[in-house]
Amino acid sequence: MRTLSLTATGTKLAVAALAFSAALAAAPAAAQTVKITPLGSHDGEFCPFDRAMIFEDPDGTRLLYDAGRTVAGAEDARLGTIDAILVSHMHGDHVGDRHISAVNAGECGKPDVSVAVAPNTNSVNIALAKNAAIVTGSEMPSFFAGKLKALGGDPAKSQLVRFGASRKVGGVTVTTVPAVHSNGISGAFIDGDLGHMLSSAGLTAYAGPPTGYVLTFSNGLVAYLSGDTGVTAEQETVVGRQYKAKLVVMNIGDTFTTGPTEAAYVINDLIKPAAVIPSHANEVATKDGTVIAGTKTDTFMKALSVPAHLPLSGRTMEFDGAGACTAGC
């Protein structure tokens, strides 16, 4: 009887040890978060030109989204390693026709964006310096491939992912989704007579439709980056129903993109995520890191039925797989 008792006890201890080991193994995975760092023009604030964000997967993959005018070129110390650059469309405030001379240069309401980078674009310059891929949809990949080749880079680093398809970058699955906006390539980005002719005529070159992105991270988080868009049916059918996005980075600037009340409708009624980060507000949205009453950002946040997290420049936020902010918000 004693032998049987010891055997039973040993079995229980072994089972308990296995369960404990399994719990330990699962704990790090459960704790893994996606880190999101806005790269705006002024530390700790949300300013008119702020679009750029770095998304870092738990496996270390780092994606730069819409570098625009608030990344101080390839030498911006905030960048670190960049594996891929995402460009929603070809407008200068997203691809980067010029950029800040330094972080905090000028004022939040009027950043010093005096460094011209046409015809290269800020995005291409960063990609070359960081040996990063540029992942875009529509007709944009051929434009970026040409730029990379002309500047001594590898044109194969410009990679296509069109609507309904996806591409892996490290641990992140990148998908493009439709956006309703314009997407012309300015003559300033085109060398030679064609560029001068387009500028003189007030026209742009065709770059296909603009895009948004759906990113699926290795911890299970699905994030929708709206780019510049109005309300689209795909926000409900594709972003909400198919991909079930839990975190949304939503443009709210009005006139040029979705306005704050329209954007709130997209969040509350179409996508229904767990959390949202406002973007592209085209205003001085904060003072000392606090939203200013009566701004578009304030209107948007008050209209939401889910938590909103301000994209304060330089402040890293962390999100779990369910879209909940676990740090930095």
C-alpha positions as CSV (number, residue, x, y, z in Angstrom):
1,M,0.0,0.0,0.0
2,R,2.8,2.4,0.8
3,T,4.4,1.8,-2.7
4,L,1.1,2.5,-4.3
5,S,0.7,5.7,-2.2
6,L,4.1,6.9,-3.1
7,T,3.5,6.2,-6.8
8,A,0.2,8.1,-6.8
9,T,1.9,11.0,-5.0
10,G,4.7,11.0,-7.5
11,T,2.3,11.0,-10.4
12,K,0.4,13.9,-8.9
13,L,3.7,15.8,-8.5
14,A,4.7,15.1,-12.0
15,V,1.4,16.3,-13.4
16,A,1.6,19.4,-11.3
17,A,5.2,20.1,-12.5
18,L,4.1,19.7,-16.1
19,A,1.2,22.1,-15.6
20,F,3.5,24.6,-13.9
21,S,6.0,24.3,-16.8
22,A,3.2,24.8,-19.3
23,A,2.0,27.9,-17.5
24,L,5.5,29.3,-17.4
25,A,5.9,28.7,-21.1
26,A,2.6,30.3,-21.9
27,A,3.2,33.4,-19.7
28,P,5.7,35.2,-21.9
29,A,3.5,34.7,-25.0
30,A,0.5,36.0,-23.2
31,A,2.5,39.0,-22.1
32,Q,3.8,40.0,-25.5
33,T,2.6,43.3,-26.8
34,V,2.8,45.4,-30.0
35,K,4.6,48.7,-29.4
36,I,3.4,51.8,-31.2
37,T,5.4,55.0,-31.1
38,P,4.1,58.1,-32.9
39,L,6.8,60.2,-34.5
40,G,5.3,63.7,-34.5
41,S,6.9,67.1,-34.9
42,H,6.9,68.0,-31.1
43,D,7.6,65.7,-28.2
44,G,4.6,64.8,-26.1
45,E,2.1,66.6,-28.3
46,F,-0.3,65.8,-31.2
47,C,0.4,68.5,-33.9
48,P,-1.1,69.3,-37.4
49,F,1.4,67.3,-39.6
50,D,1.6,64.2,-37.3
51,R,1.0,61.0,-39.3
52,A,4.1,58.9,-38.8
53,M,4.1,55.9,-36.4
54,I,6.4,52.9,-35.8
55,F,4.8,49.6,-35.1
56,E,7.0,47.0,-33.4
57,D,6.0,43.4,-33.3
58,P,6.9,41.2,-30.3
59,D,9.4,39.4,-32.5
60,G,11.2,42.7,-33.1
61,T,10.0,43.5,-36.6
62,R,9.6,47.3,-37.0
63,L,7.4,49.0,-39.5
64,L,7.3,52.7,-40.3
65,Y,3.9,54.0,-41.4
66,D,3.5,57.2,-43.4
67,A,6.8,58.9,-42.6
68,G,5.5,62.2,-44.0
69,R,7.0,65.5,-42.8
70,T,7.5,64.8,-39.1
71,V,10.4,62.2,-39.4
72,A,13.5,64.3,-39.5
73,G,15.0,62.4,-42.4
74,A,16.9,59.1,-42.3
75,E,19.1,60.4,-39.5
76,D,16.2,60.9,-37.1
77,A,17.4,59.2,-33.9
78,R,13.9,58.0,-33.1
79,L,13.8,55.6,-36.1
80,G,16.2,52.9,-35.0
81,T,16.0,49.7,-37.1
82,I,13.3,49.8,-39.7
83,D,12.4,46.6,-41.6
84,A,9.7,48.1,-43.9
85,I,8.0,51.3,-44.7
86,L,4.3,51.6,-45.4
87,V,2.9,54.4,-47.6
88,S,-0.8,54.9,-47.8
89,H,-0.7,57.3,-50.7
90,M,1.5,59.7,-52.6
91,H,0.5,63.1,-51.0
92,G,3.4,65.0,-49.6
93,D,2.2,65.0,-46.0
94,H,2.3,61.1,-46.1
95,V,5.2,60.1,-48.5
96,G,7.3,63.2,-47.4
97,D,7.9,66.0,-49.8
98,R,9.7,67.9,-47.1
99,H,10.4,67.3,-43.4
100,I,11.2,68.9,-40.1
101,S,14.7,70.1,-39.6
102,A,14.8,68.6,-36.1
103,V,12.4,67.4,-33.5
104,N,10.7,70.3,-31.8
105,A,11.8,72.8,-34.5
106,G,9.3,75.6,-34.8
107,E,6.0,75.4,-33.0
108,C,3.4,72.7,-32.8
109,G,1.0,74.8,-34.9
110,K,3.7,75.7,-37.3
111,P,6.5,73.1,-37.4
112,D,9.7,73.9,-39.3
113,V,9.4,71.7,-42.3
114,S,12.0,73.5,-44.3
115,V,14.0,70.5,-45.5
116,A,12.9,69.7,-49.0
117,V,13.4,66.1,-50.2
118,A,11.6,66.1,-53.6
119,P,12.1,64.4,-55.9
120,N,13.4,61.5,-53.8
121,T,10.7,61.7,-51.0
122,N,11.4,61.2,-47.3
123,S,10.2,57.6,-47.5
124,V,12.7,56.6,-50.2
125,N,15.6,58.3,-48.4
126,I,14.7,56.4,-45.2
127,A,14.4,53.1,-47.0
128,L,17.8,53.5,-48.6
129,A,19.5,54.4,-45.3
130,K,17.8,51.6,-43.4
131,N,17.9,49.0,-46.2
132,A,14.2,48.7,-45.6
133,A,11.5,47.4,-47.9
134,I,8.7,49.7,-49.1
135,V,5.4,47.8,-49.1
136,T,2.6,49.4,-51.0
137,G,-0.4,48.6,-53.2
138,S,-1.9,50.0,-56.4
139,E,0.6,51.4,-58.9
140,M,2.9,52.8,-56.3
141,P,5.5,49.9,-56.2
142,S,6.8,50.6,-59.7
143,F,7.3,54.3,-58.8
144,F,9.2,53.4,-55.6
145,A,11.2,50.8,-57.5
146,G,12.3,53.4,-60.0
147,K,13.4,55.8,-57.3
148,L,15.4,53.1,-55.4
149,K,17.2,52.0,-58.6
150,A,18.0,55.6,-59.7
151,L,19.5,56.3,-56.3
152,G,21.6,53.1,-56.2
153,G,19.3,51.0,-54.2
154,D,17.6,47.6,-54.9
155,P,14.4,48.0,-56.8
156,A,13.3,44.6,-55.5
157,K,12.9,46.3,-52.1
158,S,9.7,47.9,-53.4
159,Q,7.2,45.2,-52.8
160,L,3.6,45.0,-54.0
161,V,0.5,43.9,-52.0
162,R,-2.8,44.6,-53.6
163,F,-6.3,44.4,-52.2
164,G,-7.3,40.9,-51.1
165,A,-3.7,39.7,-50.8
166,S,-1.1,39.8,-48.1
167,R,2.7,39.8,-47.6
168,K,4.7,38.8,-44.5
169,V,7.3,41.1,-43.1
170,G,9.0,39.3,-40.2
171,G,6.2,38.3,-37.9
172,V,3.7,40.8,-39.3
173,T,1.2,40.0,-42.1
174,V,0.6,43.1,-44.2
175,T,-2.7,43.5,-46.1
176,T,-3.9,46.5,-48.1
177,V,-7.6,47.6,-48.1
178,P,-9.4,50.2,-50.1
179,A,-9.5,53.9,-49.2
180,V,-11.6,56.7,-50.7
181,H,-9.3,59.6,-51.4
182,S,-7.0,60.8,-54.2
183,N,-3.5,59.5,-55.0
184,G,-1.7,61.6,-57.6
185,I,2.1,61.8,-57.9
186,S,3.1,65.4,-57.8
187,G,5.3,66.7,-60.6
188,A,7.8,67.6,-58.0
189,F,8.5,63.9,-57.5
190,I,9.1,63.3,-61.2
191,D,12.4,64.3,-62.8
192,G,12.7,65.9,-66.2
193,D,10.2,67.5,-68.6
194,L,7.3,65.4,-67.5
195,G,7.5,66.6,-64.0
196,H,7.7,70.3,-65.1
197,M,4.8,69.8,-67.5
198,L,2.6,68.2,-64.8
199,S,3.4,71.0,-62.3
200,S,2.7,73.7,-65.0
201,A,-0.6,72.1,-65.9
202,G,-1.7,71.6,-62.3
203,L,-1.9,67.9,-62.8
204,T,-0.6,64.8,-61.1
205,A,0.5,61.4,-62.5
206,Y,-1.8,58.4,-61.8
207,A,-0.7,56.1,-58.9
208,G,-3.8,53.9,-58.6
209,P,-6.2,54.1,-55.7
210,P,-5.0,55.0,-52.3
211,T,-4.9,52.3,-49.6
212,G,-5.3,51.6,-46.0
213,Y,-3.5,48.7,-44.2
214,V,-4.5,45.8,-42.0
215,L,-1.6,44.5,-40.0
216,T,-1.8,41.1,-38.2
217,F,0.9,40.8,-35.5
218,S,2.4,37.7,-34.0
219,N,0.6,38.2,-30.7
220,G,-2.8,38.1,-32.6
221,L,-3.5,41.8,-32.6
222,V,-5.1,43.0,-35.8
223,A,-4.8,46.8,-36.5
224,Y,-6.4,48.9,-39.2
225,L,-4.5,51.9,-40.5
226,S,-7.0,54.0,-42.4
227,G,-4.6,56.2,-44.4
228,D,-6.6,59.1,-45.8
229,T,-10.2,58.0,-46.5
230,G,-13.9,58.7,-46.3
231,V,-16.4,56.2,-45.1
232,T,-16.2,53.0,-47.1
233,A,-18.3,49.8,-47.2
234,E,-15.1,47.8,-46.8
235,Q,-14.6,49.2,-43.3
236,E,-17.5,47.1,-42.2
237,T,-17.2,44.1,-44.5
238,V,-13.4,43.6,-44.8
239,V,-11.9,45.4,-41.8
240,G,-14.6,44.7,-39.3
241,R,-16.1,41.3,-40.4
242,Q,-13.3,39.6,-42.3
243,Y,-10.2,40.7,-40.3
244,K,-12.0,41.7,-37.1
245,A,-9.6,44.6,-36.4
246,K,-9.3,45.3,-32.7
247,L,-7.2,48.5,-33.0
248,V,-7.8,51.3,-35.4
249,V,-5.6,54.3,-36.4
250,M,-8.2,56.6,-37.8
251,N,-7.9,59.8,-39.8
252,I,-10.3,62.6,-38.4
253,G,-9.1,65.8,-40.1
254,D,-12.3,66.7,-42.1
255,T,-12.4,68.4,-45.5
256,F,-9.5,66.4,-46.8
257,T,-10.4,63.2,-45.0
258,T,-13.1,61.7,-42.8
259,G,-14.4,64.3,-40.2
260,P,-14.5,63.6,-36.5
261,T,-18.2,62.6,-36.4
262,E,-18.0,60.5,-39.6
263,A,-14.9,58.8,-38.2
264,A,-16.7,58.1,-34.9
265,Y,-19.5,56.4,-37.0
266,V,-16.9,54.2,-38.7
267,I,-15.5,53.2,-35.3
268,N,-18.8,52.8,-33.4
269,D,-21.0,51.3,-36.1
270,L,-18.9,49.7,-38.8
271,I,-15.6,48.3,-37.4
272,K,-16.4,48.1,-33.6
273,P,-12.8,47.7,-32.5
274,A,-11.6,47.5,-28.9
275,A,-9.6,50.8,-29.1
276,V,-8.7,53.6,-31.5
277,I,-5.8,56.1,-32.0
278,P,-6.9,59.3,-33.8
279,S,-4.6,60.5,-36.6
280,H,-4.4,63.2,-39.2
281,A,-6.3,65.8,-37.2
282,N,-4.7,68.8,-39.0
283,E,-4.8,70.9,-35.9
284,V,-3.0,71.6,-32.6
285,A,-4.9,68.9,-30.8
286,T,-3.1,69.0,-27.4
287,K,-1.3,71.3,-25.0
288,D,1.1,69.7,-22.5
289,G,-0.1,66.3,-23.7
290,T,-3.8,67.0,-22.9
291,V,-6.5,67.2,-25.6
292,I,-7.7,70.8,-26.1
293,A,-11.5,71.3,-25.6
294,G,-13.4,72.0,-28.7
295,T,-10.9,70.6,-31.1
296,K,-11.8,68.0,-33.7
297,T,-9.8,65.5,-31.7
298,D,-11.9,66.3,-28.6
299,T,-15.1,66.0,-30.6
300,F,-14.0,62.6,-32.0
301,M,-13.0,61.2,-28.7
302,K,-16.2,62.3,-27.0
303,A,-18.3,60.6,-29.7
304,L,-16.6,57.2,-29.3
305,S,-18.0,54.2,-27.6
306,V,-14.5,52.6,-27.2
307,P,-11.3,53.9,-25.5
308,A,-9.3,56.4,-27.5
309,H,-5.5,56.9,-27.0
310,L,-3.8,60.1,-28.0
311,P,-0.8,59.7,-30.3
312,L,1.6,61.9,-28.3
313,S,4.9,62.1,-30.2
314,G,7.6,60.0,-28.7
315,R,5.4,58.2,-26.3
316,T,5.3,54.4,-26.8
317,M,2.0,52.6,-26.3
318,E,1.7,48.8,-25.9
319,F,-1.3,46.7,-27.0
320,D,-2.1,43.1,-26.3
321,G,-3.7,40.8,-28.8
322,A,-7.2,41.9,-27.9
323,G,-6.5,45.6,-28.6
324,A,-6.3,46.7,-25.0
325,C,-3.6,49.2,-24.1
326,T,-1.4,47.7,-21.4
327,A,1.2,50.5,-21.1
328,G,1.9,54.1,-22.2
329,C,-1.7,55.2,-22.6
